[in-house]
Amino acid sequence: MSAGASAPYPYPDAYNPDLLERIPLWSRRVLDIGCGTGVLGARFKQRNPAAQVIGIETDAGAAARAKTRLDQVFVGDIEALSFPDALKGTFDCLIYGDVLEHLRDPWALLRRHAALLAPQGVLLACVPNVEHWSFVARLLQGRWAYEETGLFDRTHLRWFSAETLRRALTEAGLVPLDSAPRVFEPEKGQRFILAITPALQALGVTPEEYARRALPLQYIWRARPSPPERLTVFSTMLKPVGGVSHVRVIEPMRGLATDPEIRAGLADLRTLAAQAPEGPSIVILHRPALIGEGGLASLRPLIQKGYLLVCEFDDHPDYIPVLQQRPMYNFSAVHAIQTTTPVLAEVLRAANPEVAVFPNAVSALREPVNFADPSRLTLFFAGINREADWPALLPALNRVAAEAGPRLQVKVLHDRGFFAALATPHKSFSPMLDYPDYLAALAQAEISFMPLQDTLFNRCKSDLKFIEAAAAGVAALASDTVYAGSIADGETGMIFRNPQELEMKLRAMLADPAMTQSLALRARAEVARARMLASQILPRIAWYRDLWQRRESLHAALLARVPELAMPPPGL
């Protein structure tokens, strides 16, 4: 039950992004109580297409819109609805987005609904804060009045502070985990607090403590049926280049953090070395360069404090110049390694047998925005260090471009050599973009060109560019190297093995835009089925927990490989 006014619904077709970030990404069954038009559930299904999202809504018009987005929607008064016993313990997430304050007896409802949660399920509740400074300001100024929407919505029947909602969750038999304040226009609130500071001091209330309670407009609480088993996962990160940092670090950390048992985020080694870990703690080193004594020295403080170390690496190390220095400890001086492909895993196991494969995955599907004009198709090419992969294919591309004329537009990102060699006026160039802008540019195209020569280095690469394109509804035109293992030729994309096949298949894609779009949509469906980050979150957590359980034997193996690190971490 969101606030606002927008015909034909009593509230806008919008969602709370802070709620979305707290729905456990692994959730398979979600109940959105007061789902409105279903936009929050729809956004979550873009992240986890396998999830079943059920909505309950009182407004028939909003519910009708929600039915086009969610798996099932019930219309009615949530306080009058009952759930069959078969649904008890089946929901991974219950959501109350600005709902509880509208109910006659939210406390009784929370007690009844607590039984719906699965053992590891999460309840999310967003409520307005009765301690917000604007309440006090209006009372002092004699301007208290209900309004149609917002904090003073005339349909609000109950009022909560952070503490009273925590108490309500506890009385419902749940374990409150944390509350996140939602603060808007803090400057106005701070000016008000400054104005009443003498009164606060006279009452024995510090301005700082009052600001903590009075600035949040809303709180989002998380609760669950049982206490969590906390695990901390920190990751270092290289400067983002070409999306690798987003796909291998930023999005996985974001996904892990949606699980209330996991504290996940970015950190640097110096900060971690200066602080003691809080309980089980894992540090992921993103593409490190651990060379000589300097590399070992950067790890010793972490090991001494009791962190478990994992190396995240997604390229063949023999082709990374800095890693050709000796001694190189990237893979031997850590407890475990995570990577992207089985081929690369076998390479890395030569240095450390503890290797897990987490293929690159899509964090969210995009709504396709391409194929608007079937008379013009755009071929998109973006690549870093691909200068050796396309020269043999260029004559074939140029022949097709000459025949197609303006029907084939070419969008080139980063590779100026490729752009200059294209013998067509129907081309455009962009320098390196940040990752969100790269994905937006890709989504505007209809065909993604993905050439890779058959080399050992390339065979260790992942199919990231294919799943990025598929997630946006862009058809793949790809080499057999790497991509033949992911793309069903003629079904979810086009595979070429030589310049002649490239020429033939690009002509076919241009001649039949509907067929090309079908390739893209089938690929999108396949990515939704099998290549979403959402499906990796629980396996990642399980692997990290297993590593922690085996930390004594893993540490013994680490010291056997690198005796120079011999100093037992605390607690072992």
C-alpha positions as CSV (number, residue, x, y, z in Angstrom):
1,M,0.0,0.0,0.0
2,S,2.2,2.8,-1.3
3,A,1.5,6.5,-0.8
4,G,0.8,8.9,-3.6
5,A,-2.0,9.4,-6.2
6,S,-2.0,8.4,-9.8
7,A,-5.1,7.4,-11.8
8,P,-6.5,4.8,-12.1
9,Y,-4.7,3.5,-8.9
10,P,-4.7,5.1,-5.5
11,Y,-0.9,5.2,-5.5
12,P,1.9,5.4,-8.1
13,D,3.3,2.6,-10.3
14,A,6.6,2.7,-8.4
15,Y,8.6,0.5,-6.0
16,N,10.7,0.9,-2.9
17,P,14.4,0.3,-4.0
18,D,15.5,-0.3,-0.4
19,L,12.9,-3.1,0.0
20,L,14.1,-4.6,-3.3
21,E,17.7,-4.7,-2.0
22,R,16.6,-6.7,1.0
23,I,14.6,-9.5,-0.6
24,P,16.9,-12.5,-0.3
25,L,18.0,-13.0,-3.9
26,W,17.7,-16.8,-3.5
27,S,14.0,-16.6,-2.6
28,R,11.8,-19.0,-4.5
29,R,8.4,-18.0,-3.0
30,V,7.6,-14.4,-2.1
31,L,4.4,-13.0,-0.6
32,D,4.0,-9.3,-1.2
33,I,1.2,-8.0,1.1
34,G,-0.1,-4.8,-0.2
35,C,1.6,-5.3,-3.6
36,G,0.0,-2.3,-5.3
37,T,0.5,-2.6,-9.0
38,G,3.1,-5.4,-8.6
39,V,6.1,-3.4,-9.7
40,L,8.3,-4.4,-6.7
41,G,7.6,-8.1,-7.4
42,A,8.2,-7.6,-11.1
43,R,11.6,-6.0,-10.4
44,F,12.5,-8.9,-8.2
45,K,11.5,-11.4,-10.9
46,Q,13.9,-9.6,-13.2
47,R,16.6,-10.6,-10.7
48,N,15.3,-14.0,-10.0
49,P,13.0,-15.3,-12.8
50,A,12.6,-18.6,-11.1
51,A,10.8,-17.0,-8.1
52,Q,7.1,-17.2,-7.6
53,V,5.8,-13.9,-6.4
54,I,2.2,-13.8,-5.0
55,G,0.6,-10.5,-4.2
56,I,-2.3,-9.4,-2.0
57,E,-4.0,-6.1,-2.7
58,T,-7.1,-4.3,-1.6
59,D,-7.5,-2.0,-4.6
60,A,-9.1,-3.9,-7.6
61,G,-7.6,-1.6,-10.2
62,A,-4.1,-1.9,-8.8
63,A,-4.5,-5.7,-8.4
64,A,-5.6,-6.0,-12.1
65,R,-2.3,-4.4,-13.1
66,A,-0.3,-6.6,-10.7
67,K,-1.9,-9.7,-12.2
68,T,0.0,-8.9,-15.5
69,R,3.3,-8.9,-13.6
70,L,3.1,-11.4,-10.7
71,D,2.4,-15.1,-10.6
72,Q,-0.8,-14.8,-8.6
73,V,-2.7,-11.9,-7.0
74,F,-5.5,-12.0,-4.5
75,V,-7.9,-9.1,-4.0
76,G,-9.1,-8.5,-0.5
77,D,-8.6,-7.3,3.1
78,I,-5.4,-9.0,4.4
79,E,-6.8,-9.0,7.9
80,A,-9.8,-11.0,6.8
81,L,-7.9,-13.5,4.6
82,S,-6.8,-16.8,6.0
83,F,-4.1,-19.1,4.7
84,P,-4.5,-22.9,4.5
85,D,-2.2,-25.0,6.7
86,A,-0.4,-26.3,3.6
87,L,1.1,-22.8,3.1
88,K,2.7,-22.8,6.5
89,G,6.5,-22.7,6.4
90,T,6.6,-22.3,2.6
91,F,7.5,-18.6,2.0
92,D,11.1,-17.4,1.7
93,C,10.1,-13.8,2.1
94,L,7.1,-11.9,3.4
95,I,6.9,-8.2,2.4
96,Y,4.9,-5.5,4.1
97,G,5.7,-2.3,2.2
98,D,3.9,0.6,4.0
99,V,1.1,-1.7,5.1
100,L,1.2,-2.3,8.8
101,E,0.3,1.2,9.7
102,H,-3.0,0.8,7.7
103,L,-4.2,-2.2,9.7
104,R,-6.6,-2.5,12.6
105,D,-4.5,-5.0,14.4
106,P,-1.1,-5.4,12.8
107,W,0.3,-7.2,15.9
108,A,-2.2,-10.1,15.5
109,L,-1.6,-10.2,11.8
110,L,2.2,-10.5,12.3
111,R,1.7,-13.4,14.8
112,R,-0.5,-15.3,12.3
113,H,1.8,-14.7,9.4
114,A,5.0,-15.7,11.2
115,A,3.9,-19.3,10.7
116,L,4.1,-18.8,6.9
117,L,7.8,-18.3,6.9
118,A,10.2,-21.1,5.9
119,P,12.9,-21.8,8.6
120,Q,15.4,-19.5,6.9
121,G,12.7,-17.1,5.6
122,V,12.8,-13.4,6.0
123,L,10.1,-10.9,6.9
124,L,10.5,-7.4,5.6
125,A,8.4,-4.5,7.0
126,C,8.7,-0.8,5.9
127,V,6.8,1.6,8.2
128,P,6.7,5.4,8.7
129,N,8.5,6.7,11.7
130,V,6.2,8.4,14.3
131,E,9.3,10.1,15.8
132,H,10.0,11.9,12.5
133,W,10.9,15.6,13.2
134,S,8.0,16.8,11.0
135,F,5.5,15.4,13.4
136,V,6.9,17.5,16.2
137,A,7.3,20.6,14.0
138,R,3.6,20.4,13.0
139,L,2.4,19.9,16.6
140,L,4.5,22.9,17.8
141,Q,3.2,25.1,15.0
142,G,-0.4,24.0,15.5
143,R,-0.6,22.6,11.9
144,W,-1.4,18.9,12.6
145,A,-3.8,17.6,9.9
146,Y,-4.2,14.4,8.0
147,E,-3.4,14.4,4.3
148,E,-4.3,12.3,1.3
149,T,-0.9,10.7,1.0
150,G,2.5,10.4,2.6
151,L,3.5,10.5,6.3
152,F,0.2,12.0,7.4
153,D,-2.0,9.7,5.2
154,R,-5.5,9.8,6.6
155,T,-5.7,6.0,6.3
156,H,-2.9,5.4,8.8
157,L,-4.5,3.7,11.8
158,R,-1.3,2.8,13.7
159,W,2.0,4.4,14.4
160,F,5.4,2.9,14.9
161,S,8.9,3.9,16.0
162,A,11.9,1.7,15.4
163,E,11.6,0.3,18.9
164,T,7.9,-0.4,18.9
165,L,8.1,-2.3,15.6
166,R,11.0,-4.3,16.9
167,R,8.9,-5.2,19.9
168,A,6.0,-6.1,17.6
169,L,8.2,-8.5,15.7
170,T,9.5,-10.1,18.9
171,E,6.0,-10.6,20.2
172,A,5.1,-12.3,16.9
173,G,7.7,-15.0,17.7
174,L,10.3,-13.6,15.3
175,V,13.9,-12.6,15.7
176,P,14.4,-9.0,14.7
177,L,17.7,-8.7,12.8
178,D,18.3,-5.1,11.8
179,S,16.5,-1.9,10.8
180,A,17.5,0.4,8.0
181,P,16.5,4.1,8.3
182,R,15.2,5.8,5.2
183,V,16.2,9.5,5.4
184,F,15.0,12.1,3.0
185,E,15.8,15.9,3.0
186,P,18.1,15.6,6.0
187,E,19.0,19.3,5.7
188,K,15.5,20.3,6.7
189,G,15.5,18.0,9.6
190,Q,18.9,19.2,10.8
191,R,17.7,22.9,10.7
192,F,14.7,22.0,12.8
193,I,16.9,20.1,15.3
194,L,19.3,23.1,15.6
195,A,16.3,25.4,16.3
196,I,15.1,23.2,19.2
197,T,18.5,22.3,20.6
198,P,18.0,24.4,23.8
199,A,14.8,22.5,24.5
200,L,16.4,19.2,23.8
201,Q,19.2,20.0,26.2
202,A,16.8,21.1,28.9
203,L,15.1,17.7,28.6
204,G,18.4,15.9,28.8
205,V,18.3,14.7,25.1
206,T,21.4,15.3,23.0
207,P,20.9,16.7,19.5
208,E,22.9,13.8,18.1
209,E,20.7,11.2,19.8
210,Y,17.5,12.9,18.8
211,A,18.7,13.2,15.1
212,R,19.2,9.4,15.1
213,R,15.6,8.9,16.0
214,A,14.0,11.9,14.2
215,L,15.6,12.1,10.8
216,P,14.4,8.7,9.4
217,L,11.1,9.1,7.6
218,Q,10.7,5.3,7.5
219,Y,12.4,2.1,8.8
220,I,12.8,-1.2,7.1
221,W,13.0,-4.1,9.5
222,R,14.3,-7.6,8.8
223,A,13.2,-10.5,10.9
224,R,13.3,-14.3,10.7
225,P,12.1,-17.3,12.7
226,S,15.4,-18.1,14.3
227,P,18.7,-16.4,15.1
228,P,21.1,-16.2,12.2
229,E,24.5,-17.9,11.8
230,R,26.5,-14.9,10.8
231,L,29.2,-15.0,8.2
232,T,31.2,-12.0,6.9
233,V,32.5,-12.0,3.4
234,F,34.7,-9.1,2.3
235,S,36.2,-8.6,-1.2
236,T,38.9,-6.4,-2.5
237,M,38.3,-5.0,-6.0
238,L,40.4,-3.8,-8.9
239,K,39.5,-0.6,-10.6
240,P,36.4,-1.5,-12.7
241,V,37.4,-2.2,-16.3
242,G,35.0,-3.7,-18.9
243,G,32.5,-5.0,-16.4
244,V,34.7,-7.7,-14.8
245,S,34.6,-6.0,-11.4
246,H,30.9,-5.7,-11.6
247,V,30.2,-9.3,-12.6
248,R,32.8,-10.9,-10.4
249,V,32.7,-8.6,-7.3
250,I,30.1,-5.9,-7.1
251,E,27.0,-7.9,-8.0
252,P,28.0,-11.1,-6.1
253,M,28.6,-9.0,-3.0
254,R,25.3,-7.2,-3.5
255,G,23.5,-10.6,-3.9
256,L,25.2,-12.1,-0.8
257,A,24.2,-9.1,1.3
258,T,20.5,-9.8,0.6
259,D,20.8,-12.8,2.9
260,P,20.5,-11.5,6.4
261,E,23.0,-14.0,7.7
262,I,25.7,-12.6,5.5
263,R,27.6,-9.4,6.0
264,A,29.1,-8.7,2.6
265,G,30.9,-5.7,1.1
266,L,34.1,-4.2,-0.3
267,A,37.2,-3.6,1.7
268,D,40.9,-2.9,1.3
269,L,43.6,-5.0,2.8
270,R,45.0,-2.3,5.0
271,T,41.7,-1.7,6.6
272,L,41.1,-5.4,7.2
273,A,44.6,-5.9,8.6
274,A,43.9,-3.2,11.2
275,Q,40.7,-4.7,12.5
276,A,39.7,-7.9,14.2
277,P,37.1,-10.0,12.3
278,E,33.7,-10.3,13.9
279,G,33.1,-14.1,13.9
280,P,33.6,-16.3,10.8
281,S,35.2,-14.0,8.2
282,I,36.3,-14.6,4.6
283,V,38.4,-12.2,2.5
284,I,38.2,-12.6,-1.3
285,L,41.2,-11.2,-3.1
286,H,40.1,-9.9,-6.5
287,R,42.8,-10.6,-9.2
288,P,45.7,-10.0,-6.9
289,A,49.4,-9.9,-7.8
290,L,51.1,-11.6,-4.9
291,I,54.7,-11.4,-5.9
292,G,57.7,-12.3,-3.7
293,E,58.0,-11.2,-0.1
294,G,55.9,-8.2,-0.7
295,G,52.9,-10.4,-1.6
296,L,53.4,-12.6,1.4
297,A,53.7,-9.6,3.7
298,S,50.3,-8.3,2.5
299,L,48.7,-11.6,3.6
300,R,50.4,-12.3,6.9
301,P,48.4,-9.7,9.0
302,L,45.1,-11.2,7.6
303,I,46.1,-14.7,8.4
304,Q,47.3,-13.8,11.8
305,K,43.9,-12.2,12.6
306,G,42.1,-15.4,11.5
307,Y,40.7,-14.5,8.1
308,L,40.2,-17.2,5.6
309,L,41.6,-16.2,2.2
310,V,40.1,-16.8,-1.2
311,C,41.6,-15.7,-4.5
312,E,39.1,-14.6,-7.2
313,F,40.7,-15.0,-10.7
314,D,39.1,-15.3,-14.1
315,D,42.0,-15.3,-16.7
316,H,44.8,-17.7,-17.6
317,P,47.7,-16.5,-15.4
318,D,50.4,-17.4,-18.0
319,Y,49.1,-14.5,-20.1
320,I,49.2,-11.9,-17.3
321,P,52.6,-10.1,-17.5
322,V,52.9,-9.2,-13.9
323,L,52.3,-12.8,-12.8
324,Q,55.3,-14.0,-14.7
325,Q,57.6,-12.6,-12.0
326,R,58.9,-15.2,-9.6
327,P,58.1,-16.2,-6.9
328,M,54.4,-15.7,-7.6
329,Y,52.0,-16.7,-4.8
330,N,48.6,-15.8,-6.2
331,F,47.2,-19.3,-5.9
332,S,49.4,-21.1,-3.5
333,A,49.3,-18.6,-0.6
334,V,45.5,-18.6,-0.2
335,H,43.2,-21.1,1.3
336,A,41.0,-21.5,-1.8
337,I,40.4,-20.1,-5.3
338,Q,37.2,-19.2,-7.1
339,T,37.0,-18.9,-10.9
340,T,34.7,-18.9,-13.9
341,T,35.2,-22.0,-16.0
342,P,36.1,-25.6,-15.6
343,V,39.0,-25.2,-18.1
344,L,40.5,-22.4,-16.0
345,A,39.8,-24.3,-12.8
346,E,42.0,-27.2,-14.0
347,V,44.8,-24.7,-14.7
348,L,44.6,-23.2,-11.3
349,R,44.4,-26.6,-9.5
350,A,48.1,-27.1,-10.3
351,A,48.9,-24.6,-7.6
352,N,46.0,-25.2,-5.2
353,P,43.5,-28.1,-5.2
354,E,40.8,-26.1,-3.5
355,V,39.0,-24.5,-6.5
356,A,35.3,-23.7,-6.9
357,V,33.7,-22.7,-10.3
358,F,31.1,-20.0,-10.2
359,P,30.3,-19.2,-13.9
360,N,29.7,-15.5,-14.8
361,A,26.0,-14.8,-14.3
362,V,23.5,-12.1,-15.0
363,S,22.3,-10.1,-12.0
364,A,19.1,-8.9,-13.7
365,L,17.3,-9.2,-17.0
366,R,16.5,-6.1,-19.0
367,E,13.3,-5.4,-20.8
368,P,14.2,-5.5,-24.5
369,V,14.1,-2.1,-26.2
370,N,15.5,-3.1,-29.6
371,F,14.1,-4.4,-32.9
372,A,11.9,-1.3,-33.1
373,D,12.8,-0.8,-36.8
374,P,13.2,-4.1,-38.8
375,S,14.6,-2.2,-41.7
376,R,17.8,-1.3,-39.8
377,L,19.8,-3.6,-37.5
378,T,22.7,-2.6,-35.4
379,L,25.7,-4.8,-34.9
380,F,27.5,-4.1,-31.7
381,F,31.2,-4.9,-31.1
382,A,33.0,-4.2,-27.8
383,G,36.2,-5.8,-26.7
384,I,39.3,-5.2,-24.7
385,N,42.5,-6.9,-26.0
386,R,40.6,-8.3,-29.0
387,E,43.0,-6.9,-31.6
388,A,44.2,-10.3,-32.7
389,D,40.7,-11.8,-32.9
390,W,39.0,-9.9,-35.7
391,P,41.5,-9.1,-38.6
392,A,40.8,-12.4,-40.4
393,L,37.1,-11.8,-40.3
394,L,37.1,-8.2,-41.4
395,P,36.9,-8.8,-45.2
396,A,33.7,-10.8,-44.7
397,L,32.2,-8.1,-42.5
398,N,33.0,-5.4,-45.0
399,R,31.4,-7.4,-47.8
400,V,28.2,-7.7,-45.9
401,A,28.3,-4.1,-44.8
402,A,28.8,-3.0,-48.4
403,E,25.8,-5.0,-49.6
404,A,23.5,-4.0,-46.7
405,G,24.2,-0.2,-46.8
406,P,22.2,1.6,-44.2
407,R,20.3,-1.6,-43.2
408,L,23.4,-2.5,-41.2
409,Q,24.6,0.0,-38.6
410,V,27.7,-0.9,-36.7
411,K,28.4,0.4,-33.1
412,V,32.0,0.0,-31.9
413,L,33.1,0.4,-28.4
414,H,36.7,1.0,-27.4
415,D,38.5,-0.7,-30.3
416,R,39.6,2.1,-32.6
417,G,41.5,-0.2,-34.9
418,F,38.4,-2.2,-35.6
419,F,36.4,0.9,-36.2
420,A,38.9,2.4,-38.6
421,A,39.1,-0.9,-40.6
422,L,35.3,-1.0,-41.2
423,A,34.7,0.0,-44.7
424,T,31.2,1.5,-44.1
425,P,30.0,5.0,-43.4
426,H,27.2,3.5,-41.3
427,K,29.2,3.2,-38.1
428,S,29.7,5.0,-34.8
429,F,32.4,4.8,-32.1
430,S,32.4,5.3,-28.3
431,P,35.4,5.1,-26.0
432,M,35.4,3.0,-22.9
433,L,32.1,3.3,-21.0
434,D,31.4,2.4,-17.4
435,Y,29.5,-0.8,-17.0
436,P,25.9,0.4,-16.7
437,D,26.4,2.6,-19.8
438,Y,28.0,-0.3,-21.7
439,L,25.0,-2.5,-21.0
440,A,22.6,0.3,-22.0
441,A,24.5,0.8,-25.3
442,L,24.5,-3.0,-25.9
443,A,20.7,-3.1,-25.3
444,Q,20.1,-0.7,-28.2
445,A,21.7,-3.1,-30.7
446,E,20.1,-6.1,-32.3
447,I,23.2,-8.3,-32.9
448,S,26.3,-8.7,-30.7
449,F,29.5,-9.6,-32.6
450,M,31.7,-11.8,-30.4
451,P,34.9,-13.1,-32.2
452,L,37.6,-15.2,-30.4
453,Q,40.5,-16.9,-32.0
454,D,41.1,-20.5,-30.9
455,T,44.0,-20.0,-28.4
456,L,44.6,-21.4,-25.0
457,F,44.1,-18.0,-23.5
458,N,40.8,-17.5,-25.2
459,R,39.6,-21.1,-24.4
460,C,39.9,-20.2,-20.7
461,K,37.6,-17.2,-21.1
462,S,34.0,-17.3,-20.1
463,D,30.9,-16.6,-22.2
464,L,30.1,-13.4,-20.4
465,K,29.4,-11.3,-23.5
466,F,26.8,-13.9,-24.7
467,I,24.9,-13.8,-21.4
468,E,25.1,-10.0,-21.3
469,A,23.6,-9.8,-24.8
470,A,21.0,-12.4,-24.2
471,A,19.8,-10.7,-20.9
472,A,19.0,-7.6,-23.0
473,G,17.4,-9.5,-25.9
474,V,20.3,-9.0,-28.3
475,A,21.1,-11.8,-30.7
476,A,24.6,-13.4,-30.6
477,L,26.9,-13.8,-33.6
478,A,29.8,-15.6,-32.1
479,S,32.9,-17.7,-32.8
480,D,32.8,-21.4,-31.8
481,T,35.7,-20.8,-29.4
482,V,34.1,-20.5,-25.9
483,Y,30.6,-19.8,-27.3
484,A,29.9,-23.2,-28.9
485,G,29.5,-24.5,-25.4
486,S,26.8,-22.0,-24.5
487,I,24.9,-21.1,-27.7
488,A,22.7,-23.6,-29.6
489,D,23.6,-22.7,-33.2
490,G,20.4,-21.5,-35.0
491,E,18.4,-21.7,-31.8
492,T,19.8,-19.2,-29.2
493,G,22.3,-17.5,-31.5
494,M,24.6,-17.9,-34.5
495,I,27.9,-19.7,-34.3
496,F,30.6,-19.2,-37.0
497,R,33.8,-21.2,-37.4
498,N,35.4,-19.3,-40.3
499,P,34.9,-16.1,-42.3
500,Q,32.6,-17.8,-44.8
501,E,30.2,-18.9,-42.1
502,L,30.3,-15.4,-40.5
503,E,29.4,-13.9,-43.9
504,M,26.6,-16.3,-44.5
505,K,25.0,-16.1,-41.1
506,L,25.2,-12.3,-40.8
507,R,23.4,-12.1,-44.2
508,A,20.7,-14.4,-42.9
509,M,20.2,-12.4,-39.7
510,L,19.9,-9.2,-41.8
511,A,17.5,-10.8,-44.2
512,D,15.1,-12.0,-41.5
513,P,14.9,-9.6,-38.5
514,A,12.0,-11.6,-37.0
515,M,14.2,-14.8,-37.0
516,T,17.1,-12.8,-35.4
517,Q,14.7,-11.5,-32.7
518,S,13.6,-15.0,-32.0
519,L,17.2,-16.1,-31.5
520,A,17.6,-13.3,-29.0
521,L,14.4,-14.1,-27.1
522,R,15.2,-17.8,-26.9
523,A,18.6,-16.9,-25.5
524,R,17.1,-14.6,-23.0
525,A,14.8,-17.3,-21.8
526,E,17.8,-19.7,-21.5
527,V,19.7,-17.2,-19.4
528,A,16.7,-16.6,-17.3
529,R,16.5,-20.4,-16.7
530,A,20.1,-21.2,-16.1
531,R,22.5,-18.2,-15.9
532,M,21.1,-15.9,-13.2
533,L,23.2,-14.8,-10.2
534,A,20.2,-15.6,-8.0
535,S,20.8,-19.3,-8.5
536,Q,24.4,-19.0,-7.3
537,I,23.9,-17.2,-4.0
538,L,23.1,-20.3,-1.9
539,P,25.9,-22.4,-3.4
540,R,28.3,-19.6,-2.8
541,I,27.2,-19.3,0.8
542,A,27.4,-23.1,1.3
543,W,30.9,-23.2,-0.2
544,Y,32.1,-20.3,2.1
545,R,30.6,-22.0,5.1
546,D,32.2,-25.3,4.2
547,L,35.6,-23.6,3.8
548,W,35.2,-22.1,7.2
549,Q,34.3,-25.4,8.7
550,R,37.4,-26.9,7.2
551,R,39.7,-24.0,8.0
552,E,42.1,-26.0,10.1
553,S,42.9,-28.5,7.4
554,L,42.9,-25.8,4.8
555,H,45.4,-23.8,6.8
556,A,47.6,-26.7,7.3
557,A,47.7,-27.3,3.5
558,L,48.4,-23.6,3.0
559,L,51.4,-23.7,5.3
560,A,52.7,-26.9,3.6
561,R,52.6,-25.1,0.2
562,V,54.1,-21.8,1.5
563,P,56.1,-22.4,4.7
564,E,57.1,-18.8,4.8
565,L,53.6,-18.0,6.0
566,A,54.1,-20.2,9.1
567,M,52.3,-18.4,11.8
568,P,49.1,-20.0,13.2
569,P,46.1,-17.7,13.0
570,P,44.3,-17.0,16.3
571,G,41.9,-19.8,17.4
572,L,43.6,-22.6,15.5
